[in-house]
Amino acid sequence: MHIGHLIRLELVRQHHSATWFAQALGCSRTSVYKIFEKSSIDTDLLLRICRVLKVDFFKFYSDELGKIKDNVNG
C-alpha cells in the first residue's frame, strides 16, 4: 500500500486540483506533491487529509492489519 498514491487517486476521483487540496490543507502545492510521493505519513496529517477529502484513509491501514492477522491465523 502506498498512501500517497491512494490520496492522489482519491483527489482525482473527486475532481479536485492540487491547488484546491493545498488550500484546503493550508499548505503549498509543493507540499501536496510531496504527500503524493509518501509511502507512509504522519497520523496528524493523515487525519487532516481524511477530513478534507471525507475519506477514512486509516481504513487502508486497518485492512492491511487484517491481512496480516489472517496470514498468522491461517
Residue pairs with C-beta under 8 A, 6 or more apart in sequence:
1 60
1 61
1 64
2 39
3 38
3 39
3 40
3 41
3 46
3 57
3 60
4 35
4 36
4 37
4 38
4 39
4 41
5 36
6 57
6 60
7 35
7 36
7 49
7 53
7 57
8 36
10 53
10 55
10 57
11 18
11 21
11 53
14 53
16 53
18 29
18 32
18 33
19 29
21 32
21 52
22 28
22 29
22 31
22 32
24 52
25 31
25 32
25 48
25 49
25 52
35 41
35 45
35 49
41 49
46 57
46 58
49 57
50 56
50 57
50 58
